[in-house]
Amino acid sequence: MGSDGGKASHPHSAEIRSFGRRRGRKLSARQEMLLSELLPKVAVDPSGPAPRDLDGLFAPGTSAVWLEIGFGGAEHLIWQARTHPDVGLIGCEPFEDGVVKALTAIEAGGLGNVRLLGEDVRPLLRWLPARSLSKVFILFPDPWPKKRHQKRRLFSPDLLRLLARVMVPGAELRLATDIGDYARTALLALQGTADFRWTAEGPADWRVRPADWPGTRYEAKAGREGRCCYFLRFLRTSSGNE
């Protein structure tokens, strides 16, 4: 890699990357067009001044704003956008192929309530106004299964602190994983904060995916390979740090 161009002094420049490769196969001319023409129209830019609210990001009458971190093939993101046309959806996915899939679905469905960021989510979480999100999804994040790589796992106390600032009290945080140790890591992270509480009252609450939580290709792959999936739901408390 080349020089950082002076960016190394930024207070967050040393953050560990929680995702792997950024690009896959070569894009078609059609996909390149979507990236060059449609993406600028639906992109979120957290490098600019922080907004006071998100009213200007979506159409008037938007009832709430939800965020999906690492939307993969965009199946869940697009399902939620179609099912809840009054909700604004922000999707964050560093992998270019995923962004292209989302753009394809946005164009095909004429969806006006989806905004995208093809970068790390943490700058976005620092840019968003406080108490601006009503729901956050983190579905099948990169598991980083090797012990020496586990520090790269996205779901962490640091992420929870960022989320706590931007989620309204009562907002829901959803995590899905097919890695038991990742679920354990998430629950341990929750133990260290008063900002969120786990909603489960029995095994079915984390073993069975709710009806308003559509499946994804990652869940289907886990099933084919014989792995159990864990569906964890947490609520932003009103007693934690505001």
ABEGO torsion letter per residue (X at the ends): XBBAGGAAABAAAABBBABBBABBBBBBAAAAAAAAAAAAAABBBAABBBBABAAAABBBGBABBBBBBGAEAGAAAAAAAAABAABBBBBBBABAAAAAAAAAAAAAAGBAABBBBABBAAAAAAABBBGABABBBBBGBBAGABAAAAAABABBAAAAAAAAAABBBGBBBBBBBABAAAAAAAAAAAAABAABBBABABAAAAABBBAABBBBAAAAAAAAAGBBBBBBBBBBBAABBX
